[in-house]
Amino acid sequence: MPKSPYINRELSWLEFNQRVLNEALRDDLPVLERLKFLAITGSNLDEFFQVRVGSLQLQQRSGRGSRGGAGPAQQLAAIRKRVLHLVEDQYALLNEMLLPALAEKGIHPTALKELTARQRDQLARVFAENIFPLLTPLAVSEDQVSAIPGLRLILACRVVDESGTPRFVLLPIPESLGRRVPVADEEEGACRFVLIEDLVAAHADELFPGENVTATACFRATRNGDIAVQEEDAIDLAGEMEEVLTARRFSDTVRLEMPKSCPRDLARVIQQVCAAAEADIYRCPGPLALSSLMEIALMPGFDDLRAEDWPAQPSPAIEPGASIFSAINQGDILLHHPYESFEPVIRLVEEAASDPDTLAIKQVLYRTAKNSRIIDALIRAAEKGIHVTVLVELKARFDEARNLDRAEELQRAGAQIVYGVKGLKTHAKICLVVRREEGRLKRYVHLGTGNYNEATSRLYTDISFLTCRADYGSDASLFFNALTGRSKLLRFHRLVPAPTEMKRRLLELIASETERAEQGEEARIVAKINSLQDEEIIDALYKAARAGVRVQLNVRGICCLKPDDAKRSKSIEVISVVDRFLEHARILYFHHGGDPQVFISSADWMSRNLERRIELMTPIEDPAAKRRLIRILEAYFQDNIQASRLLADGTSQRLAPKKGEPAFRVQQAFYDEARKAAKARDHERATSFEPHRPAAEPQA
Amino acid sequence: MLPQALGEEGGPAPGDQVSKLKTAMLKTAMHIGASSVSMLVCECEGSGAPVVIEFLEQPAPLARDIFRHGKVTAATTERIVAIILGFQETLRELGIGTRQTTRSVATNILGEAENHEVFLNRVRVACGLEMETLDDGEMTRLIYLKTRRRLDDMPAMRQRTTLVVHVGPGNTRALLFNKGSISRYTSYRLGAHRTRVALEGGHAEGAAMLRLIREHASGNLTQMAFDYRDVKIQELVILGYELQLAAPFFSKAGSECQVKTLREIVTSSADLDENQMVRRFQLDYHTADALLPALEINLAIAELFGLKHVRVPASPYEQGLLQDLLVSHELTRSLEEEVVRSAKILAARYQSDPKHGEHVAAMCAELFDAMADVHRLDAHDALLLRVAAIVHECGTFISPRAHHKHSQYIILNSEIFGLGHADVTIIGLLARYHRHSGPKPDHPDYSELTTGERLRVCKLASLLRVADALERTHDRRVRAIRVERQGHQLHIRLKGVADAAVERLAMRSKGDLFESVFGLEIILHEEA
């Protein structure tokens, strides 16, 4: 690839996935924890192929090149080389380390031939009763491309009739059945199972009476996910999104996974029906779809094979049982998830929904949880006649289907639904509750870095900011008025929106630190983000570094900035932390001559976020909240257990405690801190009693 | 226009949520402007500053339609209706009846659209809103209010001779402030949108476009130079929708903007296409269309007076305008004084005896207050009466014969700062009826009034006639009056008069209207 001042985005992402895989390689971690990390690398790669490789293949086909850096063909070749290496590592880890370790602990993924006759009989019954009725064979010919659904396990069978003529049949394995078929085992406490594709393969004969299945091979195709609605022409975005979802299942193949042992003729047929190029094929020495190993990692029991649970703690800022509104009225509330519970955010919506003083609730939903309590509350509120406005982002990739369903439910309840904004993905995390209090209007706002998703809020590190400051409320109203098309986007008092303001403001903030450094002042930038790719921002950071600004970046995933470059970035330190919780919070610090400017943000420093998405950056002005965020930012740079330092070639080097240096694991420290704070609060309550009083008499 | 009460015609529309709030605390102003429709909701408590609850604004090309086609097109009408319906959704969310706006006004340039009544009807039918069209007088009042605040913020400016210029969509207004008070007011048919549309089709770009704008504006600029030829202008404050939206991109909030900087901005902006203008100044397309003419006209004015710097208010124009709309109909004391000052300037210009006019005005005020519970007129009517008393004799400049008709003509064709056309019409009629015939249904102007307005004219004219009768000798013989009502009689005690024969004689010819309007017999008493 040509020499560039930036690290290639795709390779940088693959290095991040390598860092996740490195966690699975650690033999000091419990085995199911390691299996979970391996599954994550699998699902990460699935998405990477769908989106990034898909996009590059489209670019290649259309003849469009990348600006400056390597062209799509070069990038695709580099990606393949790196992925082959990664896949090799994944399977070596699974086969040589994890499977034996699991067996040692009584978890036995077993081949059918290793089962007893009794166990095989049991499985035969399971197949006949539960699986057989769901299978639909699909005959294919060697010279024909078929509509193969993406990311599904499919069993290819060579079937031979009495005359000896072979034909080929595909058996898509229903997703609803799960990957693991349990087998009764005499060993106490053990868990034995076979993989569903093995069971189907063993009984495939039963689907073809009078014929023989002479060979089988499981395969999995990944489809191009970079298909979007042509929004400008979309009259009914919801309708068109449904079409896209269908199209995405059957779009071009960007990756074809099949076992190494796949017979040649079957491999040829599979390649043909998937219309896959040779460069798209990955031959795997083990079970496909590593992402589905998550099912095993999360199966009930075996808690001793997992890391100690770190349950979310209640925030000491909020009295249990007290109204969330009165808590916010006492001052801004900052929550650090998942160490602190997401419950107050859910309660904000739930309390608002059941509150007679609530006039309106407005919210952006990007990725929601299954059975989301927040959506349930919004539905209740709308049914009660509260004005509920929800922007449901249908373009939240891979969550479109769920978002569509819930949007329709909300609409039926009477909520005003907006399906995003034309041409822009709405990624801001904001919720506004308008209440009447003592004859006046009062607005409560939640601004966050993470989605309104109860499930991910237990796994992702994020920041929530709850406030009833009038200027934040006013900005929130302006924001929703603009989103719903009632008003143009006006200038905000406090919040900084993308794509209109944020990038300019960030460049100004960086330039201001640069200027201060040039004038001999102390200057410092600390940013915790998930991805850094925007070239203008990177150039500004290079310039700042040259001027002497101390730049500390904590970038979880893609980082196109080249650290450690003597000419450009000598004073830039880049770390990445991969631990049990996915690092997701975006926190920014600018020294600003000793009067720090601190922000939380929904946006990464990527061109797509800053220029093509609706995002919000929130300045934090409450001194205590500001101090806490600075402490959080700084703590990451002390981590010498889970942190890696990024190197100029895009790879990373894991940090370790230096001689005499105490070990420090930042996520552990945050959890301990949250637990300690919650305990202290409990202790306080136990020593000073607060009686429950009867509710005040309603006023006449 | 006063706030409409619930249950009246302007009350909540069927289906509106029952108001959850003490609605007296919320005030709502809606404005159909030249290139946008906006709405402001404020919470007001006591005498404290209003707190802005909501501000919404959406672009709509009204000015472009009016100046290009002479009417509002159907597409723009429907766009504006849709915007207002969206705003009404927000009002519902706040628990406010959708028709319960405190003030709903449309830009004064709407009057130039041949179908303005059809347009207002459509808004009334679709949205249930009665929109009033802003008149020149109120526009001037609004500019005054804006400027007043700015002068209050910057005491140093109050000591200087400051010209405040507002380049609007169709007209430019200039207010000259001397030591904090208005000393001159002028307006010109020169506006940002009017200029933009006039130059359409010329396909000029860059410097050529700037030349065209200057040429288009030159007549008005020459007139402005003439109007202020005798004044050394020390400060220039420039106001305007487009200008104030773009100002943050070239001027630091609240500080001076160098004319040199303004010139650079104008020159560099002239080379941009509309998309680049939109991106550079973060404007909508309609506003971006009018920005270059607005900038160039303001620059030309600054250069006209040889200034090195100008001042642009830091606050957003539209939001300030809506806030002022909520208070401008309740004229502030200082604004009233400015109106009276302007009336006195008019009277002096036509050599009307100032002492006579002011004395009549003082007696009018006594009568007005004494009859308050009978005439039920408001403070604004009191102001119109005061102004009419000051200028009622200006027609003598043409000829003492039929001077009441000359007065009406002069008043109708003059500017009185802070008063709109409707107010000026009433003042003209009051001057017309201060002597000789009282109002008759076939009199021009009077016949065009509504019944309510005719009644106002009759009441006010009757008071003016009585006061003028008491100042028959033009020498302030009646120093002051004391007024008392007893049954069907109004007793007026004349201080300083030993023999009121002259006044009684005058009252015989001028008291008729009063007696017929109020059913009271006037009895004069001497109080030497």
Interface residues (C-beta under 8 A of the other chain):
Chain A: L359 A360 G385 H387 T389 Q416 V434 R436 G439 R440 L441 A470 S474 S477 L478 N481 T484 G485 R486 S487 K488 L490 R491 T500
Chain B: Q17 K20 L21 K22 M25 S36 E43 E45 V51 V52 I53 E54 F55 L56 E57 Q58 P59 I83 G86 F87 E89 T90 R92 E93 L94 G95 P248 Q282 D284 P316
